[in-house]
């Protein structure tokens, strides 16, 4: 009886997700816009300050790996 209960519960959850009844499903275009804007901000910061960012990361990694 237990496998049948598990199967019906899984099927009900799948049906609710396909129908869009899941309240935590989210707004896909909103997340896409946030991701694109974040990538644009990273590029806007990285392009003019690439050398400084690379030096800062290199110095940080060197200080961690060298123990000092």
MOPAC internal coordinates of N, CA, C and O (Angstrom, degrees):
PM7 1SCF
backbone

  N    0.0000 0     0.00 0     0.00 0    0    0    0
  C    1.4401 1     0.00 0     0.00 0    1    0    0
  C    1.5333 1   111.27 1     0.00 0    2    1    0
  O    1.2310 1   120.26 1   147.38 1    3    2    1
  N    1.3228 1   117.12 1   -32.62 1    3    2    1
  C    1.4561 1   121.22 1  -176.82 1    5    3    2
  C    1.5283 1   112.50 1   -64.34 1    6    5    3
  O    1.2310 1   118.19 1   135.67 1    7    6    5
  N    1.3485 1   121.05 1   -44.33 1    7    6    5
  C    1.4677 1   119.44 1   177.95 1    9    7    6
  C    1.5277 1   112.50 1   -60.21 1   10    9    7
  O    1.2310 1   120.19 1   144.92 1   11   10    9
  N    1.3201 1   117.24 1   -35.08 1   11   10    9
  C    1.4597 1   120.50 1   178.98 1   13   11   10
  C    1.5307 1   110.39 1   -65.27 1   14   13   11
  O    1.2310 1   120.26 1   138.82 1   15   14   13
  N    1.3230 1   117.10 1   -41.18 1   15   14   13
  C    1.4619 1   121.54 1   178.89 1   17   15   14
  C    1.5223 1   110.32 1   -64.05 1   18   17   15
  O    1.2310 1   120.75 1   135.83 1   19   18   17
  N    1.3136 1   116.17 1   -44.17 1   19   18   17
  C    1.4660 1   120.37 1   178.16 1   21   19   18
  C    1.5250 1   110.86 1   -61.48 1   22   21   19
  O    1.2310 1   120.53 1   136.99 1   23   22   21
  N    1.3195 1   116.60 1   -43.01 1   23   22   21
  C    1.4621 1   121.14 1  -179.29 1   25   23   22
  C    1.5279 1   111.57 1   -64.39 1   26   25   23
  O    1.2310 1   120.21 1   136.98 1   27   26   25
  N    1.3110 1   117.20 1   -43.02 1   27   26   25
  C    1.4694 1   119.30 1   179.95 1   29   27   26
  C    1.5270 1   111.12 1   -68.45 1   30   29   27
  O    1.2310 1   119.98 1   143.71 1   31   30   29
  N    1.3273 1   117.64 1   -36.29 1   31   30   29
  C    1.4658 1   120.59 1   177.31 1   33   31   30
  C    1.5217 1   110.60 1   -65.72 1   34   33   31
  O    1.2310 1   120.31 1   135.49 1   35   34   33
  N    1.3205 1   117.00 1   -44.51 1   35   34   33
  C    1.4607 1   120.56 1   178.59 1   37   35   34
  C    1.5184 1   111.38 1   -64.28 1   38   37   35
  O    1.2310 1   120.31 1   139.49 1   39   38   37
  N    1.2994 1   117.01 1   -40.51 1   39   38   37
  C    1.4587 1   120.99 1   178.82 1   41   39   38
  C    1.5331 1   111.20 1   -65.82 1   42   41   39
  O    1.2310 1   120.01 1   140.74 1   43   42   41
  N    1.3192 1   117.59 1   -39.26 1   43   42   41
  C    1.4674 1   120.93 1   177.96 1   45   43   42
  C    1.5280 1   110.81 1   -65.75 1   46   45   43
  O    1.2310 1   120.05 1   139.05 1   47   46   45
  N    1.3272 1   117.51 1   -40.95 1   47   46   45
  C    1.4668 1   120.85 1   178.34 1   49   47   46
  C    1.5204 1   110.77 1   -65.42 1   50   49   47
  O    1.2310 1   120.42 1   138.02 1   51   50   49
  N    1.3257 1   116.80 1   -41.98 1   51   50   49
  C    1.4611 1   120.54 1   178.28 1   53   51   50
  C    1.5237 1   111.32 1   -63.46 1   54   53   51
  O    1.2310 1   120.53 1   137.03 1   55   54   53
  N    1.3346 1   116.59 1   -42.97 1   55   54   53
  C    1.4664 1   120.82 1   179.04 1   57   55   54
  C    1.5208 1   111.10 1   -62.71 1   58   57   55
  O    1.2310 1   120.10 1   137.59 1   59   58   57
  N    1.3341 1   117.42 1   -42.41 1   59   58   57
  C    1.4681 1   121.00 1   179.17 1   61   59   58
  C    1.5222 1   110.50 1   -63.94 1   62   61   59
  O    1.2310 1   119.94 1   141.41 1   63   62   61
  N    1.3300 1   117.73 1   -38.59 1   63   62   61
  C    1.4673 1   120.97 1  -179.79 1   65   63   62
  C    1.5259 1   111.02 1   -68.64 1   66   65   63
  O    1.2310 1   120.26 1   139.97 1   67   66   65
  N    1.3106 1   117.12 1   -40.03 1   67   66   65
  C    1.4571 1   120.65 1   179.96 1   69   67   66
  C    1.5269 1   110.55 1   -67.90 1   70   69   67
  O    1.2310 1   120.43 1   141.66 1   71   70   69
  N    1.3094 1   116.79 1   -38.34 1   71   70   69
  C    1.4695 1   120.74 1  -179.85 1   73   71   70
  C    1.5264 1   112.23 1   -74.70 1   74   73   71
  O    1.2310 1   119.94 1   165.79 1   75   74   73
  N    1.3167 1   117.72 1   -14.21 1   75   74   73
  C    1.4504 1   120.20 1   179.90 1   77   75   74
  C    1.5129 1   113.20 1    86.90 1   78   77   75
  O    1.2310 1   119.79 1  -159.90 1   79   78   77
  N    1.3224 1   118.01 1    20.10 1   79   78   77
  C    1.4511 1   121.16 1  -178.72 1   81   79   78
  C    1.5208 1   112.54 1   -83.70 1   82   81   79
  O    1.2310 1   119.79 1   178.27 1   83   82   81
  N    1.3188 1   118.01 1    -1.73 1   83   82   81
  C    1.4581 1   122.08 1  -178.90 1   85   83   82
  C    1.5308 1   109.64 1   -79.46 1   86   85   83
  O    1.2310 1   119.31 1   -63.73 1   87   86   85
  N    1.3305 1   118.92 1   116.27 1   87   86   85
  C    1.4621 1   120.03 1  -177.62 1   89   87   86
  C    1.5283 1   113.51 1   -70.52 1   90   89   87
  O    1.2310 1   119.79 1   162.81 1   91   90   89
  N    1.3188 1   118.00 1   -17.19 1   91   90   89
  C    1.4574 1   121.06 1   179.81 1   93   91   90
  C    1.5272 1   112.24 1   -96.86 1   94   93   91
  O    1.2310 1   120.30 1  -161.91 1   95   94   93
  N    1.2802 1   117.04 1    18.09 1   95   94   93
  C    1.4560 1   120.73 1  -176.39 1   97   95   94
  C    1.5215 1   111.70 1   -68.24 1   98   97   95
  O    1.2310 1   119.51 1   142.57 1   99   98   97
  N    1.3103 1   118.53 1   -37.43 1   99   98   97
  C    1.4535 1   122.06 1   174.40 1  101   99   98
  C    1.5140 1   112.99 1    92.34 1  102  101   99
  O    1.2310 1   122.30 1    -8.19 1  103  102  101
  N    1.3013 1   113.21 1   171.81 1  103  102  101
  C    1.4564 1   122.04 1  -178.55 1  105  103  102
  C    1.5327 1   107.89 1  -105.56 1  106  105  103
  O    1.2310 1   120.37 1   -78.12 1  107  106  105
  N    1.3194 1   116.90 1   101.88 1  107  106  105
  C    1.4638 1   120.73 1  -174.68 1  109  107  106
  C    1.5284 1   112.38 1   -62.08 1  110  109  107
  O    1.2310 1   118.18 1   132.60 1  111  110  109
  N    1.3238 1   121.07 1   -47.40 1  111  110  109
  C    1.4646 1   118.57 1   178.91 1  113  111  110
  C    1.5224 1   112.88 1   -60.75 1  114  113  111
  O    1.2310 1   119.85 1   146.66 1  115  114  113
  N    1.3184 1   117.89 1   -33.34 1  115  114  113
  C    1.4558 1   120.69 1   176.79 1  117  115  114
  C    1.5125 1   111.77 1   -64.42 1  118  117  115
  O    1.2310 1   120.16 1   136.64 1  119  118  117
  N    1.3269 1   117.30 1   -43.36 1  119  118  117
  C    1.4595 1   120.67 1   179.16 1  121  119  118
  C    1.5212 1   111.13 1   -67.74 1  122  121  119
  O    1.2310 1   120.65 1   143.59 1  123  122  121
  N    1.3189 1   116.37 1   -36.41 1  123  122  121
  C    1.4612 1   119.19 1   177.59 1  125  123  122
  C    1.5185 1   109.89 1   -63.84 1  126  125  123
  O    1.2310 1   120.04 1   136.96 1  127  126  125
  N    1.3260 1   117.52 1   -43.04 1  127  126  125
  C    1.4578 1   121.16 1   179.12 1  129  127  126
  C    1.5258 1   111.45 1   -63.74 1  130  129  127
  O    1.2310 1   119.99 1   138.62 1  131  130  129
  N    1.3226 1   117.63 1   -41.38 1  131  130  129
  C    1.4652 1   120.78 1   177.75 1  133  131  130
  C    1.5201 1   110.51 1   -62.76 1  134  133  131
  O    1.2310 1   120.15 1   137.56 1  135  134  133
  N    1.3260 1   117.31 1   -42.44 1  135  134  133
  C    1.4581 1   120.93 1  -179.98 1  137  135  134
  C    1.5183 1   111.38 1   -64.95 1  138  137  135
  O    1.2310 1   120.25 1   136.15 1  139  138  137
  N    1.3244 1   117.13 1   -43.85 1  139  138  137
  C    1.4706 1   120.72 1   179.90 1  141  139  138
  C    1.5244 1   110.37 1   -65.79 1  142  141  139
  O    1.2310 1   119.97 1   138.55 1  143  142  141
  N    1.3185 1   117.67 1   -41.45 1  143  142  141
  C    1.4610 1   120.05 1   179.68 1  145  143  142
  C    1.5228 1   111.71 1   -66.99 1  146  145  143
  O    1.2310 1   120.36 1   143.14 1  147  146  145
  N    1.3269 1   116.92 1   -36.86 1  147  146  145
  C    1.4614 1   120.24 1   177.02 1  149  147  146
  C    1.5201 1   110.77 1   -65.02 1  150  149  147
  O    1.2310 1   120.33 1   136.37 1  151  150  149
  N    1.3207 1   116.98 1   -43.63 1  151  150  149
  C    1.4618 1   120.14 1   177.71 1  153  151  150
  C    1.5271 1   111.06 1   -62.81 1  154  153  151
  O    1.2310 1   120.27 1   141.45 1  155  154  153
  N    1.3255 1   117.09 1   -38.55 1  155  154  153
  C    1.4650 1   120.62 1   178.38 1  157  155  154
  C    1.5237 1   110.86 1   -65.77 1  158  157  155
  O    1.2310 1   120.10 1   139.86 1  159  158  157
  N    1.3276 1   117.41 1   -40.14 1  159  158  157
  C    1.4642 1   119.94 1   177.49 1  161  159  158
  C    1.5282 1   111.71 1   -65.19 1  162  161  159
  O    1.2310 1   120.41 1   138.74 1  163  162  161
  N    1.3193 1   116.82 1   -41.26 1  163  162  161
  C    1.4666 1   119.95 1   178.11 1  165  163  162
  C    1.5202 1   110.10 1   -61.41 1  166  165  163
  O    1.2310 1   120.24 1   135.44 1  167  166  165
  N    1.3200 1   117.16 1   -44.56 1  167  166  165
  C    1.4614 1   119.90 1   178.46 1  169  167  166
  C    1.5239 1   111.44 1   -66.08 1  170  169  167
  O    1.2310 1   120.14 1   140.72 1  171  170  169
  N    1.3333 1   117.33 1   -39.28 1  171  170  169
  C    1.4648 1   120.08 1  -179.93 1  173  171  170
  C    1.5223 1   111.59 1   -63.92 1  174  173  171
  O    1.2310 1   120.39 1   147.86 1  175  174  173
  N    1.3212 1   116.86 1   -32.14 1  175  174  173
  C    1.4677 1   120.17 1   177.90 1  177  175  174
  C    1.5162 1   110.69 1   -83.16 1  178  177  175
  O    1.2310 1   120.30 1   140.50 1  179  178  177
  N    1.3136 1   117.04 1   -39.50 1  179  178  177
  C    1.4615 1   120.63 1  -173.03 1  181  179  178
  C    1.5269 1   113.12 1   -73.36 1  182  181  179
  O    1.2310 1   120.02 1   143.77 1  183  182  181
  N    1.3277 1   117.56 1   -36.23 1  183  182  181
  C    1.4643 1   119.59 1  -175.76 1  185  183  182
  C    1.5298 1   112.34 1   -62.00 1  186  185  183
  O    1.2310 1   118.56 1   126.31 1  187  186  185
  N    1.3186 1   120.35 1   -53.69 1  187  186  185
  C    1.4690 1   117.65 1  -178.60 1  189  187  186
  C    1.5315 1   113.65 1   -76.15 1  190  189  187
  O    1.2310 1   119.85 1   154.96 1  191  190  189
  N    1.3286 1   117.90 1   -25.04 1  191  190  189
  C    1.4656 1   120.46 1  -175.55 1  193  191  190
  C    1.5263 1   112.12 1  -113.25 1  194  193  191
  O    1.2310 1   119.98 1  -152.06 1  195  194  193
  N    1.3224 1   117.64 1    27.94 1  195  194  193
  C    1.4667 1   121.37 1  -175.05 1  197  195  194
  C    1.5199 1   111.74 1   -59.54 1  198  197  195
  O    1.2310 1   120.31 1   133.72 1  199  198  197
  N    1.3063 1   117.02 1   -46.28 1  199  198  197
  C    1.4626 1   120.37 1  -176.95 1  201  199  198
  C    1.5298 1   111.05 1   -63.99 1  202  201  199
  O    1.2310 1   120.29 1   138.18 1  203  202  201
  N    1.3227 1   117.04 1   -41.82 1  203  202  201
  C    1.4645 1   120.40 1   179.74 1  205  203  202
  C    1.5307 1   111.21 1   -66.62 1  206  205  203
  O    1.2310 1   120.37 1   140.59 1  207  206  205
  N    1.3278 1   116.91 1   -39.41 1  207  206  205
  C    1.4664 1   120.33 1   179.47 1  209  207  206
  C    1.5209 1   110.39 1   -66.63 1  210  209  207
  O    1.2310 1   120.24 1   135.86 1  211  210  209
  N    1.3213 1   117.15 1   -44.14 1  211  210  209
  C    1.4683 1   120.81 1   179.21 1  213  211  210
  C    1.5211 1   110.19 1   -62.68 1  214  213  211
  O    1.2310 1   119.96 1   137.41 1  215  214  213
  N    1.3274 1   117.69 1   -42.59 1  215  214  213
  C    1.4682 1   120.63 1   178.32 1  217  215  214
  C    1.5268 1   111.56 1   -63.63 1  218  217  215
  O    1.2310 1   120.41 1   137.90 1  219  218  217
  N    1.3279 1   116.83 1   -42.10 1  219  218  217
  C    1.4641 1   120.18 1  -179.81 1  221  219  218
  C    1.5245 1   111.29 1   -64.29 1  222  221  219
  O    1.2310 1   120.10 1   136.77 1  223  222  221
  N    1.3273 1   117.41 1   -43.23 1  223  222  221
  C    1.4663 1   120.63 1   179.40 1  225  223  222
  C    1.5243 1   110.31 1   -67.39 1  226  225  223
  O    1.2310 1   120.31 1   138.24 1  227  226  225
  N    1.3214 1   117.02 1   -41.76 1  227  226  225
  C    1.4674 1   120.74 1   178.88 1  229  227  226
  C    1.5252 1   110.93 1   -62.10 1  230  229  227
  O    1.2310 1   120.45 1   135.30 1  231  230  229
  N    1.3320 1   116.74 1   -44.70 1  231  230  229
  C    1.4691 1   120.10 1   178.27 1  233  231  230
  C    1.5218 1   111.28 1   -63.23 1  234  233  231
  O    1.2310 1   120.14 1   138.84 1  235  234  233
  N    1.3179 1   117.34 1   -41.16 1  235  234  233
  C    1.4679 1   120.80 1   179.37 1  237  235  234
  C    1.5176 1   110.58 1   -63.43 1  238  237  235
  O    1.2310 1   120.30 1   133.45 1  239  238  237
  N    1.3318 1   117.02 1   -46.55 1  239  238  237
  C    1.4635 1   119.68 1   179.86 1  241  239  238
  C    1.5232 1   111.80 1   -65.76 1  242  241  239
  O    1.2310 1   120.24 1   142.41 1  243  242  241
  N    1.3165 1   117.14 1   -37.59 1  243  242  241
  C    1.4575 1   120.66 1   178.33 1  245  243  242
  C    1.5127 1   110.99 1   -64.60 1  246  245  243
  O    1.2310 1   120.17 1   137.35 1  247  246  245
  N    1.3205 1   117.29 1   -42.65 1  247  246  245
  C    1.4723 1   119.51 1  -179.56 1  249  247  246
  C    1.5293 1   111.59 1   -67.57 1  250  249  247
  O    1.2310 1   120.33 1   148.26 1  251  250  249
  N    1.3228 1   116.98 1   -31.74 1  251  250  249
  C    1.4625 1   119.24 1   178.64 1  253  251  250
  C    1.5253 1   111.03 1   -74.95 1  254  253  251
  O    1.2310 1   120.22 1   137.13 1  255  254  253
  N    1.3174 1   117.18 1   -42.87 1  255  254  253
  C    1.4685 1   119.71 1  -176.87 1  257  255  254
  C    1.5161 1   112.94 1   -77.54 1  258  257  255
  O    1.2310 1   119.60 1   154.50 1  259  258  257
  N    1.3304 1   118.38 1   -25.50 1  259  258  257
  C    1.4711 1   119.84 1  -179.15 1  261  259  258
  C    1.5212 1   111.50 1   -87.80 1  262  261  259
  O    1.2310 1   119.91 1   168.83 1  263  262  261
  N    1.3119 1   117.78 1   -11.17 1  263  262  261
  C    1.4540 1   120.99 1   177.38 1  265  263  262
  C    1.5090 1   113.72 1    82.12 1  266  265  263
  O    1.2310 1   119.87 1  -167.14 1  267  266  265
  N    1.3112 1   117.84 1    12.86 1  267  266  265
  C    1.4719 1   118.23 1  -177.83 1  269  267  266
  C    1.4368 1   109.04 1  -140.28 1  270  269  267
  O    1.2310 1   120.10 1   180.00 1  271  270  269

